[in-house]
Amino acid sequence: MNKPHYFLFVFISFIFISCSYKSTSYTPGITPPNYGSMNNSHQVHKATMRPYQINGKWYYPTTVALGENYDGIASWYGPNFHGKKTSNGETYSMYAHTAAHKTLPMNTIVRVTNKENGKSTIVRINDRGPFVAGRIIDLSNSAAKDIDMVKKGTARVKVEVIGFNGAISNSIPLTKNVLAQSEYKVAQTQTSMQLSKFLVQIGAFRNKEGAIRFQRTHASSHGYKAIIKEYMLDGTPIYRVMLSGFQSENEARDFIASQKISGAFITTE
């Protein structure tokens, strides 16, 4: 019988996501942010950001805002992935200024600064990763060259959110020289965006039938729906069984902790 742990070794380092991602969730008992002070584009999803309660505990859906920044380790990926599909369905080009991130909404624009030499680059999020403990962003080959980290492979970086939906916000102060080197246009953008939907992976299979059997076993696990997503790993399809229906990162983390699911980790759509 095809069991999930046969292939969870591929993703074993994913369980350390919490070590490399900075949560912006709010503490119960503290007044939630005043969404009425944000712009109209944020009002569209205001209702989805309301605090909610499950089993007596309050949860606060998470947003990412312009100017937020995260410190961590960057890596890069290139020839082995060139021409393959990214998580949002695009074809990966190692020559374009794009990057993979675990949770930022697709098409978020970020500035990545190498803290070791001060060099920076601007990239658009179009993929998920890096799935290695401690790393927060995976840059394209071109972006990695910009900040002089190709030879070393990794670098300590600061990642700053500077735009959404593929555009750099005109409210972010950037020099003309920096903008001239960017592939992305400058436009008015919303000030914040809800993070993508959270999923919890509970199994990974090379055999689709095994994934289907495992999905049926967990079809409605504690009120969460089990789904199958197909990904490519070195040209081989991997069928990942995930639970969906989590409205916030903390809710997903609490579920993993309470159920003690070995090898489970959080990802996003």
C-alpha positions as CSV (number, residue, x, y, z in Angstrom):
1,M,0.0,0.0,0.0
2,N,1.3,3.4,-0.9
3,K,1.8,5.3,2.3
4,P,2.4,9.1,2.6
5,H,5.5,8.9,4.7
6,Y,7.4,7.1,1.8
7,F,7.6,10.5,0.1
8,L,7.3,13.0,2.9
9,F,11.1,13.0,3.1
10,V,10.9,15.2,0.0
11,F,9.1,17.8,2.0
12,I,10.5,17.1,5.5
13,S,12.1,20.5,5.9
14,F,8.8,22.2,5.2
15,I,7.7,21.8,8.8
16,F,10.1,24.5,9.7
17,I,8.1,27.2,7.8
18,S,7.2,28.9,11.1
19,C,10.9,29.6,11.7
20,S,11.2,31.6,8.5
21,Y,7.9,33.4,8.2
22,K,6.9,36.5,10.2
23,S,3.2,36.3,11.2
24,T,1.2,39.5,11.4
25,S,-1.8,38.0,13.1
26,Y,-3.3,39.8,16.1
27,T,-3.5,38.8,19.7
28,P,-7.0,38.0,21.2
29,G,-8.2,40.7,23.4
30,I,-6.5,43.5,21.4
31,T,-8.8,45.7,19.3
32,P,-8.5,44.5,15.7
33,P,-7.1,47.0,13.1
34,N,-9.4,49.8,11.9
35,Y,-10.1,48.6,8.3
36,G,-12.2,51.7,7.7
37,S,-9.1,53.8,7.5
38,M,-7.7,51.8,4.6
39,N,-8.5,52.5,0.9
40,N,-11.5,51.2,-1.1
41,S,-9.6,48.3,-2.6
42,H,-9.1,46.9,0.9
43,Q,-12.8,47.3,1.7
44,V,-13.6,44.7,-0.9
45,H,-12.3,41.9,1.3
46,K,-13.0,43.6,4.7
47,A,-15.7,41.0,5.5
48,T,-13.3,38.1,5.0
49,M,-10.9,39.7,7.5
50,R,-13.2,39.8,10.5
51,P,-12.1,37.9,13.6
52,Y,-13.8,34.6,14.1
53,Q,-14.0,32.0,16.8
54,I,-13.5,28.2,16.7
55,N,-13.7,26.0,19.8
56,G,-13.7,29.0,22.1
57,K,-10.5,30.5,20.5
58,W,-10.4,33.8,18.5
59,Y,-8.5,33.9,15.2
60,Y,-7.5,36.9,13.2
61,P,-7.2,36.5,9.4
62,T,-3.9,37.9,8.2
63,T,-3.0,40.6,5.7
64,V,0.2,41.8,4.2
65,A,0.8,45.5,3.9
66,L,3.0,47.8,1.8
67,G,6.3,48.4,3.6
68,E,6.3,45.2,5.6
69,N,9.7,43.6,5.6
70,Y,11.1,40.2,6.6
71,D,14.7,39.1,7.3
72,G,16.0,35.7,6.4
73,I,18.0,33.7,4.0
74,A,17.5,33.9,0.2
75,S,18.5,31.2,-2.2
76,W,18.1,31.0,-6.0
77,Y,16.9,28.5,-8.6
78,G,17.8,28.4,-12.3
79,P,18.6,25.9,-15.1
80,N,17.0,22.8,-13.6
81,F,13.7,24.6,-13.4
82,H,13.9,26.8,-16.5
83,G,10.9,26.2,-18.7
84,K,8.8,24.4,-16.1
85,K,5.5,25.5,-14.6
86,T,5.5,27.8,-11.6
87,S,2.8,27.5,-8.9
88,N,0.6,30.1,-10.5
89,G,0.7,28.4,-13.9
90,E,3.3,30.6,-15.6
91,T,6.4,29.2,-17.3
92,Y,9.5,29.8,-15.2
93,S,12.2,31.8,-16.8
94,M,15.5,32.1,-15.0
95,Y,16.1,35.3,-16.9
96,A,13.0,37.1,-15.6
97,H,12.9,39.0,-12.3
98,T,10.6,36.7,-10.3
99,A,10.8,34.7,-7.1
100,A,9.2,32.0,-5.0
101,H,7.7,32.7,-1.5
102,K,5.8,30.4,0.8
103,T,2.8,32.7,1.7
104,L,2.9,36.2,0.0
105,P,0.0,36.6,-2.5
106,M,0.9,35.9,-6.1
107,N,2.1,38.9,-8.1
108,T,3.2,40.7,-5.0
109,I,6.3,42.9,-5.8
110,V,9.1,42.9,-3.3
111,R,12.5,44.5,-3.1
112,V,15.2,42.1,-1.9
113,T,18.4,43.6,-0.4
114,N,21.5,41.6,0.2
115,K,22.5,42.6,3.8
116,E,26.0,41.4,3.1
117,N,26.8,43.8,0.3
118,G,23.9,46.3,0.2
119,K,22.9,45.4,-3.4
120,S,19.1,45.1,-4.2
121,T,16.8,43.8,-6.8
122,I,13.0,43.9,-7.5
123,V,11.1,40.7,-8.2
124,R,7.5,39.5,-8.6
125,I,6.2,36.5,-6.6
126,N,5.0,33.8,-9.1
127,D,5.9,30.6,-7.3
128,R,5.9,28.8,-4.0
129,G,9.0,28.0,-2.0
130,P,11.7,27.8,-0.9
131,F,10.9,24.6,1.0
132,V,14.2,24.5,3.0
133,A,14.4,25.3,6.6
134,G,15.3,28.9,7.4
135,R,15.0,30.3,3.8
136,I,12.4,32.9,3.0
137,I,12.7,33.5,-0.7
138,D,13.9,31.7,-3.8
139,L,15.2,34.2,-6.5
140,S,15.5,33.7,-10.2
141,N,19.0,33.5,-11.6
142,S,18.9,37.0,-12.9
143,A,17.7,38.4,-9.6
144,A,20.4,36.5,-7.8
145,K,23.0,38.0,-10.1
146,D,21.7,41.5,-9.3
147,I,22.6,41.0,-5.6
148,D,25.8,39.0,-6.3
149,M,24.8,35.8,-4.6
150,V,24.9,33.2,-7.4
151,K,28.4,31.8,-6.6
152,K,27.7,31.6,-2.8
153,G,24.2,30.2,-3.4
154,T,22.5,31.9,-0.4
155,A,22.6,35.3,1.3
156,R,21.1,37.1,4.3
157,V,18.5,39.4,2.9
158,K,15.7,41.9,3.7
159,V,12.5,41.4,1.8
160,E,10.3,44.5,1.6
161,V,6.7,44.5,0.1
162,I,6.6,47.4,-2.4
163,G,3.5,46.6,-4.6
164,F,0.7,44.2,-5.5
165,N,-0.8,42.7,-8.7
166,G,2.4,43.0,-10.6
167,A,2.9,46.8,-10.1
168,I,5.2,48.8,-7.8
169,S,3.2,51.2,-5.6
170,N,3.7,54.8,-6.4
171,S,3.7,55.5,-2.7
172,I,7.0,53.7,-2.2
173,P,10.0,56.0,-2.5
174,L,12.5,54.4,-4.9
175,T,15.3,56.1,-6.9
176,K,15.0,56.6,-10.7
177,N,18.0,54.4,-11.1
178,V,16.3,51.5,-9.2
179,L,13.1,51.9,-11.1
180,A,14.9,52.0,-14.4
181,Q,16.4,48.6,-13.7
182,S,13.0,47.1,-12.8
183,E,10.8,45.1,-15.3
184,Y,7.6,46.3,-13.5
185,K,5.5,49.4,-13.9
186,V,4.8,51.9,-11.2
187,A,1.1,52.5,-10.5
188,Q,-1.3,53.2,-7.7
189,T,-1.9,50.0,-5.8
190,Q,-3.9,49.0,-2.7
191,T,-2.2,49.4,0.6
192,S,-2.7,45.8,1.8
193,M,-3.9,42.5,0.6
194,Q,-5.2,39.3,2.2
195,L,-2.8,36.5,2.2
196,S,-3.6,33.5,0.0
197,K,-5.8,30.7,1.4
198,F,-4.0,28.5,3.8
199,L,-3.7,24.7,3.3
200,V,-2.2,22.0,5.4
201,Q,-0.4,19.2,3.6
202,I,-0.9,15.8,5.2
203,G,0.6,13.5,2.6
204,A,2.6,13.3,-0.7
205,F,2.5,10.4,-3.2
206,R,4.1,9.5,-6.5
207,N,1.2,7.2,-7.2
208,K,-2.1,9.0,-7.9
209,E,-4.2,6.0,-6.8
210,G,-2.5,6.1,-3.4
211,A,-3.2,9.8,-3.1
212,I,-6.9,9.2,-3.9
213,R,-7.2,6.5,-1.3
214,F,-5.6,8.7,1.3
215,Q,-7.8,11.6,0.3
216,R,-10.9,9.5,0.8
217,T,-9.7,8.5,4.3
218,H,-9.4,12.1,5.2
219,A,-12.3,13.4,3.1
220,S,-13.7,15.5,6.0
221,S,-11.1,15.7,8.6
222,H,-12.4,17.6,11.6
223,G,-14.5,19.8,9.3
224,Y,-11.7,20.5,6.8
225,K,-11.9,19.2,3.2
226,A,-9.2,17.0,1.8
227,I,-8.0,17.9,-1.7
228,I,-5.3,16.7,-4.1
229,K,-2.9,19.0,-5.9
230,E,-0.4,17.8,-8.5
231,Y,3.1,19.3,-8.6
232,M,6.2,18.4,-10.6
233,L,9.4,17.5,-8.9
234,D,12.4,17.0,-11.3
235,G,9.9,16.1,-14.1
236,T,8.0,13.6,-12.0
237,P,4.4,14.3,-10.8
238,I,3.9,14.4,-7.1
239,Y,0.3,14.2,-5.7
240,R,0.0,16.2,-2.5
241,V,-3.0,15.6,-0.2
242,M,-4.0,18.8,1.6
243,L,-6.7,20.0,4.0
244,S,-8.4,23.2,3.0
245,G,-10.8,25.6,4.8
246,F,-8.4,27.3,7.2
247,Q,-9.1,31.1,7.3
248,S,-5.8,32.1,9.0
249,E,-2.3,30.9,9.5
250,N,-2.8,30.5,13.2
251,E,-5.8,28.3,12.8
252,A,-3.8,26.0,10.5
253,R,-0.9,25.9,12.9
254,D,-3.2,25.1,15.9
255,F,-4.8,22.3,13.9
256,I,-1.4,20.7,13.1
257,A,-0.4,21.0,16.8
258,S,-3.6,19.6,18.2
259,Q,-3.8,16.6,15.8
260,K,0.0,15.9,16.0
261,I,0.2,15.1,12.3
262,S,3.7,13.9,11.5
263,G,5.3,15.8,8.7
264,A,2.3,18.2,8.2
265,F,3.1,21.7,7.1
266,I,1.4,24.9,5.9
267,T,1.3,26.2,2.3
268,T,-1.0,28.5,0.4
269,E,-3.0,28.6,-2.8
